[in-house]
Amino acid sequence: MAERTTADETLTRSELASYLTALGDEFEGGGEEINVTVGNKTVDLNPPEQVGVSVDVVERSSMLRGNTETVTIELNWKP
């Protein structure tokens, strides 16, 4: 059974950089367990030394809706 924790937020570029830096620090910390903040919740995870990474960038142009850019970063592993 899969358990999902999701939060959608709007951050400034500086806040986003701080969030991603904190996440990177968790992975770099060297401990077996990392803590990932998702909204107002903290999720404890146990990634191995090797982690799969997928980066997807989508650029859309629309006359009516304007331009939209999306970056999706997915990390996956088997603990």
CYANA upper distance limits for C-alpha pairs under 8 A (distance plus 0.5 A):
  5 THR  CA     38 VAL  CA      7.45
  6 THR  CA     38 VAL  CA      7.02
  6 THR  CA     39 GLY  CA      8.01
  7 ALA  CA     38 VAL  CA      6.38
  7 ALA  CA     39 GLY  CA      5.62
  8 ASP  CA     39 GLY  CA      8.05
  9 GLU  CA     39 GLY  CA      8.16
 11 LEU  CA     15 GLU  CA      6.14
 11 LEU  CA     16 LEU  CA      6.32
 12 THR  CA     16 LEU  CA      6.65
 13 ARG  CA     17 ALA  CA      6.65
 14 SER  CA     18 SER  CA      6.78
 15 GLU  CA     19 TYR  CA      6.70
 16 LEU  CA     20 LEU  CA      6.68
 17 ALA  CA     21 THR  CA      6.50
 18 SER  CA     22 ALA  CA      6.59
 19 TYR  CA     23 LEU  CA      6.74
 20 LEU  CA     24 GLY  CA      6.58
 21 THR  CA     25 ASP  CA      6.57
 22 ALA  CA     26 GLU  CA      6.84
 23 LEU  CA     27 PHE  CA      7.11
 23 LEU  CA     36 VAL  CA      7.18
 24 GLY  CA     28 GLU  CA      6.61
 25 ASP  CA     29 GLY  CA      6.31
 26 GLU  CA     30 GLY  CA      8.41
 26 GLU  CA     34 ILE  CA      5.95
 26 GLU  CA     35 ASN  CA      7.20
 26 GLU  CA     36 VAL  CA      8.38
 27 PHE  CA     34 ILE  CA      7.04
 32 GLU  CA     46 ASN  CA      6.31
 32 GLU  CA     47 PRO  CA      7.57
 32 GLU  CA     48 PRO  CA      8.10
 33 GLU  CA     44 ASP  CA      6.98
 33 GLU  CA     45 LEU  CA      6.07
 33 GLU  CA     46 ASN  CA      5.15
 33 GLU  CA     47 PRO  CA      7.61
 34 ILE  CA     44 ASP  CA      6.22
 34 ILE  CA     45 LEU  CA      5.82
 34 ILE  CA     46 ASN  CA      6.77
 34 ILE  CA     47 PRO  CA      8.08
 35 ASN  CA     42 THR  CA      6.71
 35 ASN  CA     43 VAL  CA      6.15
 35 ASN  CA     44 ASP  CA      5.15
 35 ASN  CA     45 LEU  CA      6.88
 36 VAL  CA     42 THR  CA      6.00
 36 VAL  CA     43 VAL  CA      5.64
 36 VAL  CA     44 ASP  CA      6.89
 36 VAL  CA     45 LEU  CA      7.99
 37 THR  CA     41 LYS  CA      6.31
 37 THR  CA     42 THR  CA      4.90
 37 THR  CA     43 VAL  CA      6.82
 38 VAL  CA     42 THR  CA      6.50
 38 VAL  CA     43 VAL  CA      7.69
 46 ASN  CA     79 PRO  CA      6.20
 47 PRO  CA     51 VAL  CA      7.49
 47 PRO  CA     77 TRP  CA      6.94
 47 PRO  CA     78 LYS  CA      7.75
 47 PRO  CA     79 PRO  CA      5.99
 48 PRO  CA     77 TRP  CA      7.70
 48 PRO  CA     78 LYS  CA      7.95
 48 PRO  CA     79 PRO  CA      6.51
 50 GLN  CA     77 TRP  CA      8.21
 51 VAL  CA     75 LEU  CA      7.14
 51 VAL  CA     76 ASN  CA      6.54
 51 VAL  CA     77 TRP  CA      5.98
 52 GLY  CA     75 LEU  CA      6.06
 52 GLY  CA     76 ASN  CA      5.54
 52 GLY  CA     77 TRP  CA      6.60
 53 VAL  CA     73 ILE  CA      7.75
 53 VAL  CA     74 GLU  CA      6.28
 53 VAL  CA     75 LEU  CA      5.25
 53 VAL  CA     76 ASN  CA      7.13
 54 SER  CA     72 THR  CA      8.50
 54 SER  CA     73 ILE  CA      6.33
 54 SER  CA     74 GLU  CA      5.61
 54 SER  CA     75 LEU  CA      7.08
 55 VAL  CA     71 VAL  CA      7.69
 55 VAL  CA     72 THR  CA      6.27
 55 VAL  CA     73 ILE  CA      5.17
 55 VAL  CA     74 GLU  CA      6.99
 56 ASP  CA     70 THR  CA      8.49
 56 ASP  CA     71 VAL  CA      6.24
 56 ASP  CA     72 THR  CA      5.59
 56 ASP  CA     73 ILE  CA      7.05
 57 VAL  CA     69 GLU  CA      7.88
 57 VAL  CA     70 THR  CA      6.19
 57 VAL  CA     71 VAL  CA      5.08
 57 VAL  CA     72 THR  CA      6.97
 58 VAL  CA     69 GLU  CA      6.22
 58 VAL  CA     70 THR  CA      5.65
 58 VAL  CA     71 VAL  CA      7.08
 59 GLU  CA     67 ASN  CA      7.95
 59 GLU  CA     68 THR  CA      6.46
 59 GLU  CA     69 GLU  CA      5.07
 59 GLU  CA     70 THR  CA      7.08
 60 ARG  CA     67 ASN  CA      6.12
 60 ARG  CA     68 THR  CA      5.63
 60 ARG  CA     69 GLU  CA      6.79
 61 SER  CA     65 ARG  CA      8.46
 61 SER  CA     66 GLY  CA      6.61
 61 SER  CA     67 ASN  CA      4.98
 61 SER  CA     68 THR  CA      7.03
 62 SER  CA     66 GLY  CA      5.45
 62 SER  CA     67 ASN  CA      6.41
